[in-house]
Amino acid sequence: MTCKDCNKAIGYLEHKEAMDSLGVELCKRHTKLIKKVILDNNTSVEAVQLFYALKKAGVNPMLEWWDGKRFVDIAISRVKLNIEIDVDTELITHEQAINDLEQAMHSFKNGFTTIRIPSVAVKYYLNDTVKNILGIIDGLRKNIKVIS
């Protein structure tokens, strides 16, 4: 068992504590750091799980990235992709829907694409979610103009 962040060997208790609380194999140090991020930014566990799954897939994601207006759950700056994890999709109000749309518009005006992923997709279909995000990244890469 190794930490998904630093590749340090971890023992059973570290593994169990990280898996029980975060669902990701992390050493004590990285578990503590991620828990601080969760507390400071109200980050969902699903965002953390997707972040590490994308890292494992070879993507260079950033967790809780500041875009100048707000924190984005996960950002992939190379292709200007922002990923938001929706935790309470059944409880969305019309105000929240309009707010989400405005935030997506501001991101788009700055050259970023924002996608919203329901937390259940990460929780129950993590591999499929990662596969689809990789497809989106590939599509965005093909559409980026090369600046020389």
Secondary structure, DSSP 8 states (H G I E B T S, - for coil): -B-TTT--B--HHHHHHHHHHTSS---HHHHHHHHHHHHHHT--HHHHHHHHHHHHTT---EEEEE-SSSEEEEEEGGGTEEEEEES-GGG--HHHHHHHHHHHHHHHHTT-EEEEEEHHHHHH-HHHHHHHHHHHHHHHHHHS----
